[in-house]
Amino acid sequence: MRLVVPALAVLLLSLVVGGRADRPPYQLRMGLPPLAPPSGVSLADVERTVDLLAELMEERTMPSGERLAVSRLAVPTLQASDGLCRAHSRIFWDELTGEALWPKLMLDATGKVSDGILAGNVNIFGSFDECQFITVELNATKYPDLPTQGLHFVGRYVPVIAFPIIATRDKHDLQKDPADVSEHDDDLGSIIILPSAGMPTGVIGMCVPSSCSSDDVARGLQLLLGRKVSVSALESTTSEDSVEFTPPDRAVITIMALFGGLMVAGTCLDLHYRGCTRRLMAMLQLKPCACVPGADPPAGQQGDASDTSQPPRRAAPGRPQQALLAFSVYTNTQKLLDTTPREGTLACLHGIRFFTMTWVVLGHACGGIVQFTQNVIVAYDYFKSPLFEVVANAMPSVDTFFLLSGVLVAYGFCNAYEKTKKFNLPMFYIHRYLRLTTPYAFMIAIASTWFIYIGDGPVWSFTKSSGQLNCVKYWWRNLFYIQNFFSVGEQCLAQSWYLAVDMQMFVFAPLVLLPLVWRPVFGLAWLGLITTLFLILRMVLWGVKDMPPIPFGLRPENQDELMNQYMYPWMRCTVWLVGIGLGFLLHKLRGRRVTLRPWQYLPGWIAAFAVGISVVYGMYGYQMPWDPTPSKAVAVAYGGLHRLAWGLAVSWVIFACVTGYGGVINTFLSHPGFVPLSRLTYAGYLIHINVLYFGIFSSKGVLYYDGLRLVYWVLSQVIVTFAFAYAFSMTFEAPFVALEKVMFSTPPPRHESHTDARAKQERVDTAANVEAK
């Protein structure tokens, strides 16, 4: 007799038995603690689980005579409250042993247990596409009791998750004797769930008739499994589902279509101007000179092709034309790819910014992929590697961005103030807000509306719970840059907390910058004082609130308070203030030659590398669930000091590269190839989480986690992120940078040519994208 058991049944049984068994091979090799909970798992728990699952089995006979044992968990909607769903489910159950093909397809599309459950293979999606493929047309004569509309249905894919109720008990209950806890229980015993990134049994795919809803499936499974397990169903999908755009969806799509039209029109106008200029230049240069050889050509007959000092003049475009030209993809791409060195540019920052952005993507990509892998426990073995600590402790990447922000704000401000001796406070804030908020607002609009329609799959509904609903409700917090003061669970665009913190520090930047340019000695003393005060505040908070040194992704203990403090500006500003000091120093050294001897700059490099490595690897040996808990002294010292230490280490790299003591490192970081990529980092930062969501949540099968596939996954995320960042920048970032210049610039004289106006504008464009994050 052949057994047909859905994944949910065998998975629950395997997890129960796995909790009672001795350590499996992976645990022995990795040093994992036993998987049993504090209350343990008794033999009675296993027996009750086996008895219940056995009661759900029903023997059926196939037309061929083969006997088949099928679990009723495969059709949990037999007791649905909806009559049509109940009728279709009964037909499904009865026809499993009939001649019809569709019941076999529906059962085949339901997730089956696979190998490696004890290695963490607890996400069993089934076949999403096969379920969507199923179409059923019933015979009205055979089923006269069905209404006309009930003779047709399709397959509905329903992802479900089962949560063990024991996980919600308090410590007092867990300390009871196992026999007392489970006494008089007639359903599943204590369920032991393997680590699976927050999803107790993983996602199990169920395929049922489309007349049944997700709630019908969840209620049916809950009745079958009993009250020791809490079953929830995610958003279901059928092939006949239609997309109904809401008014905000239509508005955003219309605006994007309008922008697409402006980009086409602006590019065509730009090419027209350029073509006219080239034709006029050609006509002027090739016009024959009708004069005596050796004599000067008469006025108006300047036909010497070598005389290009006076280009043909056309009337400069007015503001409407300039506004349209701001959307030219041709010109904006030219600006993006322009690597011409400019005086005063901190060239090494381009490479640092690109690699920092890559580090951010690396950390998020490696953490995100673990959610739906078939070997979670094996993946922990990779996490133990020292090389993987760069991913496990990728927190300093964000501090590098804060440092660069402080450097560029101070450097740009001091240089501008030195030239004009004026400070326009309103424009200081307006420019920053417009520069950051315009592309940011469009990313919020995209995440709030049509992004959820571009994919599908077993877990695609997670895109809603991962920020889309928050963006619909709390978008205004992001536009005011205050979202970091609210719960992590209410964040729209999870990575945007950084923008809020950076903007809040920028608001108070004049309090630090103006003393530096008015009274440098006092300004430096003031900068050192507030940096020291905030550093002391950090260490006091770590000492008083008993927080872990950093957020441990695999160790949830004591994380709540740290996550609450993680996004506050006073927890982040020390490294930003270090950047302010470095930017002021580089401004003072601008145009000067700094002379250092080897015994002066070599210790600086050694110290920078030593401190940087200490910061990245300082928590090695504390990251894994089985590692020892950091002591209070370690938590206070590392948590309070590591951001400042990292900022100082990177500051030396920047200082040495700018002053000529960077050697091959400066040559590499200052390579012109990093300039365009650096300019795309802000757009890349805005979109990279959604690119990651699409890659993870649109997957229709689980992944296998190993080194080679991890490399492919990370490289694909980096490449796709920067590819989409280019498109996003050309649409929502570069045009508005040009529009801002049109808004606040003086109109060119009427006699100035389009070529002259464009050349003048290009001269004032800076190579460094100061606000790019």
N, C-alpha and C positions, 0 to 999 in steps of 0.2 A: 504494500500500500504506500502510495506517495503522499507526502505531507506538503501542503501549501499554506505557509504561515506568513503573514505580513511582517515587515521589519519591526514594527512597534512591539509585537508580542515577543519575538525572540530577543529583541534588544533589551526589553525590560528584564526578561529572564536572565540574560547573560550578564547584565549589570548587577543583578542581585547576587548571582553566583560569584561573579568576579569580585564583589566586595568581601565575600567570605573566604575566598581562596588565599593561599599564600602568595607572596609577591610573584608576579609573572616575570619572564626573562627581562623585559625592559626595565622593570622596577629594580631587579637585582643589579643590572648593569649601571643604571643611572642613580641608584641610591634613593629612590623614591620612598616615601613613607607608606605604610599600609593604606589602602583606599577605604577602609571601613570608617564610618563616622564614629563619634564618641560613644553612641549607644551600642555599637556593634550590630551584627546581623546574625540572628539565631537560625538554627536549622528549621524552626517552625516558619520563619519568614519565607525561606526557600520553598518549603512544602506547600504553603498556602498559595504562593505564586504559581507553582507548577500545577496545583489542583485547579486554580481559577483558569489558567490558560488552557488546560486540558478540557475543562467544561465548555470552553468556547469553540472546541473543534467539532466538526460534523462530518460524518463519513458520507461520501457521494460516490455514485457509480457512473462512469463515463459510458457513452454509447459503445465503445470498444470493449467494455467489460472491465476495464481497469478501475480499481477502487482508488478514490481520492479523498484525503482528509483535508478539509478547508476550514480555516478559522473564521468565525463570524466577525472578527475584527476587520476583515477585508471589506465587509459591507456594514459599516456602523450605522447606516441610515435606515435600517429595517424598522426601527422604532421611531422614526422621525414624526414630528407633529404635523407636518404638511402632508396631506393625503396623496398628492401627485408624486412627491418625492418617495413616500413610503411604497407606492405602487410600482414605480420604476425600480426601486431597490429590490423589491420582491421578484420582479421579472429578471433582474440582473442575477440574483441569487439562484433562482430556479433554472435559468438558462446556462449557468456555468457548465452543466453536464449535458447540454443540448448540442444541436448542430450549429447554432449561430456563432459567428466569429467574434462579434463585438464584445460579449462578456469576457472572453479570454483576453482580448486586447486591454479591456479595462482593468482586469486583474493583473495583467502583465505590466501595465503602466504604474501600478501601485508599488511603492518601495518595498523591496525584499531585503532581508538581512544579508549582509556581505561579510567578507573576511575582515579581520583586524579590529573587531569591536573593542577589545582590551587595549588596542593601540590608539584608540580615539576615533575610530571610524563610525561615528554616531550620527552623521548626516547622510541620510539615505533618500535621495530625491526621487527615485523611481525614474520614469520617462515622461518628462513634461511634454515634449512634442508628440509622443504617441498618444497621450491622453487628449491633446488638442485635436488630433487627427480623427478621433472616433466620432462618427455620425450614425445615428440609429433611426431607422424608419420602421415602425411597428405595423403589423397587419391589423386593420380594424376588425376584421372578422374573428381573428384569434383573441383579440382583447377588446370585446364590445363595451366593457365597462369604462374604458378610458375616454376622456373627452377628445375632441378632434385635435386640439392643440397639444394633447399629451401623447400623440402618436409619433412625435418627432422630438428627439433630444440629442444632445452631444455630450462629450465627456467634460467633466469639470475637475480641474486639478486643484486640490486643497492641501496646502502644507500645514502640518500640525506639529506641535511641540508638547511633550508631556513633562510636567514639573513634579518632582517628588515633594509631597506635603511635609515630609520629615525635615526638609531643608528650612522650613519656616518655624519650627519649634524653638522654644527658648531653651536656654542652657539647663534650666531646672528639669525640663522634660527629658532632655538628652542624657541626664545623669541617672534616669530611672533604669531599673533592670529591664533588659530587652523583652523578657517574657511578660512583664507588667505592661509595657508599652503596647505590645501587639495582642494582648489578651482580648478575647471576644471580637477581634477583627475578622471579618469574613471576606476581605478583599485583598489586594496586593499588600505584601508586607513591606518592610523598610526597603526603599529603593536606593541603591548606591550608584551615583552618577559620576562617570569619569569626567575629568576636566575637558570642557569643550567651549571655552571662550564665552561663558555666560549662558549657553543654551543647554540645559540639563540633558535632554535626550537627543539633541540635534534636531534637524528639520526632517520630518518623515513625509514623503509625498503620498497622497491618497487620490485615487481617481474614482469618481462617483458620477451618477447621472447629473446633468446640468439642472434638473428641477430641484436638486438639493443644494442647500446653502452651506457656507462654512460653519454657521452655528449648528445646523443639523448634524454635521460630521462631529463637531466638538461635543455636543450633547450625547450623541450616540456612543462615542468612545468613552465618555465619562461614565455612562451607565454600565458599560461593559467592564471597565477596569476598576470601578469602585472609588472610594473616597480617599484612598491613600495617594492617589495621583491626580493632579490637576491638569486637564487637557485644554489647550488653547489652539485655535485655528487662525492662520494668517489669511490674508486676502486671497480669494480664489480667482481662477481664471478659466474662461471658456473661449473657444474659437469664434463664438458669435458675439463676444463683447464688443461694444462700439465705444469709441472715444467721444465724450461729450465735453467740448471745451467750455469753460466758464468765461464770463466777461473779462476777468483779468488775463486769462490765457489768450483770448483773442486780442486784447490790447497789446500784450507783450509781443505776440507774433506780428501784429500790424506794425508796431514800432521797428521791429527787426527787419521787416520787409522794406519799410521806408528807409532805414539805414542802408540796406543793400542797394536800393535805388540811388541814394545819394553817393554811395561809393562808386557805382558805375558812372553816374553823371560827372562826379568830380574827377574821376580818372580820365574820362573822355575829354573833358575840358582841359585838363592838364596836358594830355597828349596833343590836343589841338594847339595850345599855346606853344608847346615845344616844337611841334612840326612847323608852325608859322615862323618861329624864330630861326629854325635851321634853314628853311627855304629862303628867307630874306638874307641870311648870312651867305648862302650859296650864290644868290643872285648878285650880291655886292662884290663878292670875291671873284666871280667868273666874268663879270661884265668887261668887255674889251675896251681898252683905252685908245680912243681915236685921236692921237696927238703925235707930234714929231718925235721920233726916237731920241732919247736923251733929254728931252724937255720935261719939265714938271707937268703933270696932268692938270687940266683946269679943274676948277671947283665943280664938284658934283660928278667928276669922272675918276674917283679914287678906285681904280680897278686892280691895284697890286694885291695879289693874293696874300702877300706877306703882311699886309697892313690890316691887322685885326684889332687895332687899338680902339676903334670906334664901332661897336656893334650896332646893328640897326635898332632903332628905338620904336617901341610901341607904347601906347598909353598903358600905365600900370592898371591892373584890375581893381575895381572898387571893392568895398567891403562885402557885398553879396557874392561876387566872384571869388574873393579870398575865402569866404566861409565855405563855399562849395569846393574849392580846391583843397580845403583842409581834409576832405574825405578821399583824396586821391590815393589809391593804393600804391601807385607807381612812386610818388614822391615820398610817402610814408615808409615804404620799403627801402628806398634809397637812404633815408635818414637812419633807418634801423641798421642797415648794413654798412654805413659809413664808419670806417675805422681810422679816419685821419686824426693823428695826434693833435691835441689842442693844449695850449699853454695852461698850466695850472691843474691839469687833470691828474687825479690819483689813479693811475692806470692799473695798479695791482688790485684795486677794489673790484674790478670787473671779474677777475678770476675767483676771488674770494666769494663774491656774491653768487656766482654760478654754482660753485661747489657747495656752498651753504644751502642753496635751494635744492640741489641734488640730494644732500644729506636729509633734508626735511622729507622729500619724496621717498627716499630709502626707508626712513623710519616708519612712515605711515603705510607704505606698501607692504613691508615685511610684517607689520603688526596686523594689517587688515586681512591678508591672505590666510592667516591661521584660522580664521573663523570657520571656513568651510573646506578644511583639508581632511583627508582620510587617515592621517597618521599624526594626530595632535601630540600624543605622548612621544612618538619618535622625534617630532619636531623639537621637543624640549631638549633633546640631545644636541641639536644644532645650537640651541640657545646657550648651552654650556661652553661653547667654543670661545676662546678669547677674542677671535676675530669678530664674533657676533656681538660683542659688547659695544662695538661702535653703533650697532642698531638698537640694542637694548637700552643704551644710555645715550640717545640722540638728543637729549634736552639742550646741550650747549649750542646746537644749531640755531635755535631761536635767539639765544643770547648774542650770537654773532650778528644777527640782523639788528638787534638793539644797539650793539656797538657801532655798526656801520651807519645806522640812522643818526646817532649822536655825532659821529665824525663828520658826516656830510652836512648836517644842520649847522654845526659850529663853523666848519670850513667855509661853506657858502655864505653864511651870515657875515662872518668877519671880513671876507674878501669884498663883499658888496658894501659893507659899512665903511671900509677903508677908502673906497673910491668916492662915495657920495657924502659920507659923514651924516647920513640921514637914515631914519628908521621909520618906515610906514607900518604901524602896527596892524591896522585893518587889512592891508594887502598881504601882510605876513600870514595872517590866518586864512584869508579868502583864497589865496593861491594854493595853500596846502589843502584846504577842504575841497576845492574844485578838482585839484589834481588827483586826489585819492578817491573821492566819493563818486565821481561819475562812473568809472568802470565798476566800482564796488556795487553801486546801486543796480546796475544792469545785471551783475552776477546774482544779486539777491532776487531780482525779478525772474531770471531764468530758473533759479533753484526753486522758486515759489510756484512756478506755473508749469511750463511744458516739459521740463526735464523728466518728470515722472512718466511721460508718455513715450519716451524714445527707446525703452527696453522692455523686456519681459523675462520670465523665468521663475523657478520655484521660490526664490527669495527676493524677487524684485520689489515686493511690497515694503521691504526694509528701507527703501529709499525715502518713503514717506516718514517713517518713524525716525530716520536719521537726519532730519533737519527740515524737510519740506513743510511739514505742518507748523514747525516753529517759525519758519520764514513767513508763512501766511499770517501768523498771530503776532509775531514780535519784530517784524522788519524795521519798525520805527526806532527800536533800540539801537540797531546797527547804524542807522543813518545819523543818530546822535552820538554814536561811539560810546555807549554806556553798557553794552551787553555783558561786559566782563564782570559787572557787579551783580549779575543774576545767576541763577542755578545753571550748572553745566547742562542739565537736561532741557533747558529752554534756549539753547544756543541755536541761532540761525547761521549756517556756515561755520562748522566747528572750529575752523582755523582762524576765524575773524577776530577772536579775542585779542590776538596780537595787534591788529590794526587799532583796536580801541585803546589798548595800553599805550601804543606808540603815539596816538593822537593826544591822549591825555598828558603825556609827558611833553609833547610839543607845545601844548597850551601854556605850560609853565616855563618853556624854554627861555623867553625873554628875561625872566628873573635870574637866570644864570648867564645868559649871553651878554646882556647889556653891561653888567659890572666888569666883564672881561675886556670889553672894548673901551669902556670909560676909565676904569681904574684897574689895570691888569693885575697888580699885586693884590689889591683887595679882592678882585674877582677870583683869583686863584685860591686865596685863602677861604673865600666863601664856598667855592666849589669843593674844596677839600673837606670843609666842615660838614656840608650837607651829605656828601658821600659817606663820611664816617658815621653820621647820625643814622642814615638809612641802613648802613651795614650793621650797626648795633641793634637796630629795630628787628632786622631779619634774625639775628642770632637769639634775641629775646623771645621772638615768636616761636622759634623752634624749641627753645627751652621750656616755655610755658605751656604750649599746646601739644607737646608730645607727638610731633609729626615725624614721619619717616623722612630720610634725607631727600629723596626724589620720589615722584610717582612710580611705583613698581607695578608694571602692567600685569605681572603674573602673581603678585602678592597683594590681595585686596585689603589686608588689615590696615587700619588706621589711615585710610586714604581719603576719607570724606573731608576732614579739616584741611588737609594739604591741598586738595582740589579746590576748595573754597578760597584758599589763600593764593593759589598758583597764578591766578589771572589778575591780581591786584597790582596797580602801578608801583606801590611802595615795596613790593617784593621783587620788582624787576628793574628799578631805576638805577641801581648801583652801576651796572655795566654800561647803561646809557650815559651816565655821568662821566664814566671813564672815557667814553667816546667823545663827549663834549670837550674834555681836557685835551685829548689827542688831536681833535680837529683844530683847536686853538693853537696848539703847539706847531702843527704843520702849517698853519697860516703864518705864524711868526717866522718859520724857517723857509718860507716860500722865496725862491730866488737866491737863497744863500747856500753856500757849500758847507756841509757838516763833515768835519774831519774826525774820524775815529780810528784808533789803532786796533790791531787784532786782539790784544788783551782786553780791549773794551767791548768790541761787538761780538766776539765769540762767546763769552759768558752769557751775553744776552740771548743768543740763539739757543744755547744749551739750556738755560733756565726756561725759555719759552716752550721748548719741546718737552722738558721734564714736567712743567706745570700742566701743559695741555694733556699729556698722556696720563698724568695723575688724576686729572678731572674726569677724563673719559673712562678710565679703568678704576677709579676710586671706589665704585660700588660693585666691582666684580667680586663674586662670592656672596652677594646679598640678594641677587635678583630672583633666583629660583624659589619656588614654594618650599623646598626642602632645605634651603640655606639658612644659616643662623640669622636671627633678627639683629639689626644694627643696634649697638648700645646707644645710650643717651648722648654720650660724648661724641660718638661718631656722627650721630644724626645732627647735633648742633654744629659741629665743626664743618662737616661737609655741606649740610644744607645751608648754613649761613655764609660760607666763604667760597663755594665752588664757582658761583657765577662771576664774582669779582675776579677770582684767579683766572678763569677762562678769558675774561675781557682783557686782563693785563697781558696774557700770553699772545692773544691775537693782535693786541695793540703793538707789541714789539715787532711782529711780522710786518705790519703795515708801516711802522716807523722805519724799519730797516730797509724795506723795499723802496720807500719814497726818497730816503736820503742816500741811496746808492749802495747799501750794504746788504742787499737781498740776494745778490749772486744769481745762481741758476733758478732759485725759487722766484725771484722777482721776474726773471726772463719768462718763466712759465706762466705765472699769474697775470702778467701784463701782455700776454700774447693777444694780438688783434682779434683772433678767432673767438675770444670770450666776450668781446664787446657787444655783439648783437644778442648773444645769449643772456648777458647781464641785463640788457634793456628789457628782456622778456620776463624777468623774474617776478615782477609785480603781477603781471597778468597770469603767469604760471602759478603763483601762490594763491591767487583767487580761485582758480579753476581746478587745482590738482586734486582736491578732495572729491569733487564730483567726477573727475576722470577715474579716480580710484573706485568710487561707488559703482560706476558703470562697469568697470572690469570685474568687480567682485559679485555684485548683486545680479548681473545679467548672466552669470554662469549657470549652465543647466546640468552640471555635473560637479562632483567634488574633485579637488585637486590633490596631487601627491606632492608632499613637501620634501624636497631635497635640494642640495646645493646648486646643481645645474639649473633646475627649473626656477629656483629662486633668483638666480642671476638673470635668466631670460625675463622673468616677471618684472624685476626692478628696472632693467634696461628698457623694456617696453613701456613701462609707466613713465620713465623720464622722457623718452622720445615722444610719446603721444602727448604728454603734458606740454612740452615745448612746442609741438606742432599746433595744438589747439590754442596755446598761448599766443602764437603769431596771429592766427585768425581773430582771436578775441581782441588783441591789441590793435590790429588794423581796423576793427569795427568800433570798439568802444573806448579805446585809450588814446591812440595817436591822433585821431581827428579832434578830440576835445582838448588835447594839449595845444594843437595848432589853433583851434577856435579861441582858446583863452588868450593867446598872443594877439589874435585879430581883435578881440574885445578890448584889450588894454594897451594896444600899441597905437602910435601916432600914424595916421594915414600917410602913405607915400605921396610925394608931389605928383601932380598930374603928368608932368613930362618924364617922370621916371619910368623906365621900361620894366616890363614884366621880368626880364632876366635880371636887371639890377635889383628889383625888389626882392626876388627870390634869393639872390646872392647875399643881399644884406640880411635877410631873415636867417639864412643858413649860417652866417657868421656869428649871430647871437645865440644860435642853438648850442647848448652845452652837450658834450659827449656823455657826461655822467648823468644817468637817470637818478636824480637825488632821492626821489621818493620810492623808487622801485624796491620792493621787498622780496 
